[in-house]
C-alpha cells in the first residue's frame, strides 16, 4: 500500500482516483453485446455465458427441481444464519414504510401522495468469483415488502451450468422463483430488452464489476431505470490512536478480497498506526484463501496520514466512499460531519461485514464517488411516489384567481381558461 503523509489538498483528487477502466472502452463492448441480445434473445445470452463463464447452458431458467434440490445441499447452520439475516433485513426495511397524510393547502384544496410499487424489477446477483447469496436478501426482501409484481433474478452459473445452492435457497426463502442462469453484460441486456424467457423489466438493481455497472448505465438509454452506479467495492477507514491495528487491517482486507479492482483507503491522525496497520495487512493477507485477489486491491490502495480529524473527515467527504468506518474516540461527533458515504460503521466493534450480511442495513451502495448524489438501496427504491389532489367547488373559488393570474402571466391562456370556465359555471 502506498504511504502518503500530509498530502496537499490540491493533490487529493489525484491521490483518491479509483482504479477503473475507461467508460468509453467498456461501453463499446456493452453496446455490441446488447445489439446481439436484441436480435438473438436467449441464444445470444447463452452464447456470452459460454464465452465469459465457460458454461454451456440449455434452459436459461432455473427449474423448480433445481431449486428444491439446492435446499438439500445447504448446511443447516448456514440456513439458520440466512434466516437470522433475513429477519433483521426485513425488520429494518419494514421500518421504512411511510404513510403520508393529506394536507389542506387552502380551504377546499387537499393534496397528498401515495406510493406504488414498481411492477417489474430485475435483480443482479454476482456469482462469479464469489457467490453473493447475501445480495439476494438485500435486493429481494425490499422488493417483496414493496409489493413488486414480477421479480426476475439473474446470476452467473458455474462451469457446470449450476447456480450456487445458497443463492437458490435464499431466493426460494423470500419467494423469488424466476431465476436466470446469466451474469455480466448479457444478464443486464436480457433484463433491458427481454427475451423469449425473460420479461423486460422497469428497473434493474444490484452490484457488479465495471462491466455490469457500465451495462446498467447503458440500459438507461433504453428506458430502463437503475438503482445506482454500483461498481467495484471500496472502503475508507478513518482512525485515531484509539483504533486497533488488527481490526483496521481485517476491515481493509474484507473489502480488498471482493476483487482486484476494489480499493481501500486508510486515513489516520496517528503516524504509528500507519506502520502497524501495514504490518497487520501483510500478516493477515498471507493466510487468506483469496489472497491473490486481495493483493491486487491492496496494491491500488493508500495509507494516508493527516494532522487533524477535521482534515481526515474532509478528505473522506471528498472521496465519498461506499463504506466508511469511523474508528475514533469521538466517533459520534465525527459521524455528524459525514456528508458523503454509502453506509457508515461506528466504533471499533462495528465491522463492515455486519452491514454486508446481517445487521439489517442494505449492502447495495453507490461507489466511485456517487455517494455525493445517490443513496444506497432502500424500500423507496422499489416504489414510485404519485401525488393526488382534490379540489371542491369552494376550494377552486379560493384558489382560482391565483392560478388565472399566473397562467396569464406565462402566456398560457388555455391553462387560465380551464379555471375560468369552472368559476363561471
Buried (B, 14 or more C-beta within 10 A) or exposed (E): BEEBEEBEEEEBEEBBEBBBBEBEEBBEEBBEBBEBBBEBBBEBBBBBBEEBBEBEBEEBBBEEEBBEEBBEEBEEEBBEBBEEBBEBBBEBBEEBEEEEEEEEEBEBBBBBBEBEBBBBBBBBBBBBBEBBBBBBBBBBBBBBBBEBEBBBBBBBBBEEBBBBBBBBBBBBBBEBBBBBBBBBBBBBBBBBBBBEBBBBBBBBBBBBBBBBBBBBBBBEEEEBBBBBBBBBBBBBBBBBEBBBBBBBBBBBBBBBBBBBBBBBBBBBBBEEBBEBBBEBBEEBBEEBEBBEBBBBBBEBBBBBBBEEBEBBBBBBBBBBBBBBBBBBEEBEEBBEBBEBBBBBBBBBEBBBBBBBBBBBBBBBBBBBBBBEEBBBBBBBBBBBEEEEEEBEEEBBBBBBEEBBEEBEEEEEEEBBEEBBEEEEE
